[in-house]
Amino acid sequence: MKKVLITGFDPFGGESVNPALEAVKKLPDMIMDYNIVKLEVPTVFKKSIDTLKKAIIKESPDIVLCIGQAGGRFTISIERIAINLDNARIPDNEENQPVDTPIYKEGKNAYFSNLPINAILKKLSDNNIPANISNTAGTFVCNHLMYGLLHMIENTFDNIKGGFIHVPYLPDQVIGRNNVASMSLENIVTALRLIIEASIENNKDIALVTGKTH
C-alpha cells in the first residue's frame, strides 16, 4: 500500500496549539489511493530528526511531508531549501539553543526539496489558497527537520519524495497581536490535502515563474 507520512510539530514558544499539528490531525486517513500516516514530532533539535527517521523505517512511505508553524507569514509557504545550520533565537522545548552549529558536520551546505513545488503552488493557487514558494525555512527546528529529512533522502531513502511546508497562525493565536496574519484551520487542512494530491500527481515538477528580485 502506498503511503504519505505527514508530520506536525507540538506547540512551542509559549503557544498552546500548533496549527501544523492540528491540521495534520484533521486530514483523512486516505487521499487518492495513498494511506495517510500522521505523526507528531517534538519541537526539539536532534530528537525531531530521530523521531522522523524511526517513522520512515517503520512505515516505508513514498512521500514525506513535514509541516510547521511560521507565525507572521500570510500564506502557505512551500519551502524550497534547507541549510546546514542551527541558530536558535529561542530555546526548543527541551531548552536547547544551538548557535551557528552545523546539523551534520559531513552534510552538504544545503539540500533542495524534491517535491514538485511549482505544481504544488499552482494547485493551491487554482483552488484560491494563498501560497508562495519560500527560499528560507529559518534556522530553528523546522529547518533542522527539513534538512534532516533531505539528508536522509540523499543518503539512505532515495526513493522518497519529501519536503517542508510552513503554515500561518490560527485566528485564535493572533488575538491581541496587532496586524498579525492568520489562516483558518479549515483552509490549512484543505491546503495540506491539495499539497498531498499535487505530490502524488506530479512525478516531475512543472515550469512556473516564481523568481524574486530580492
Beta strands, then each sheet from edge to edge (+ up, - down):
strand 1: 3-9
strand 2: 30-31
strand 3: 34-41
strand 4: 63-69
strand 5: 76-79
strand 6: 81-83
strand 7: 110-112
strand 8: 131-134
strand 9: 161-167
sheet 1: 2+ 3- 1- 4- 9- 5+ 8+
sheet 2: 6+ 7-
end
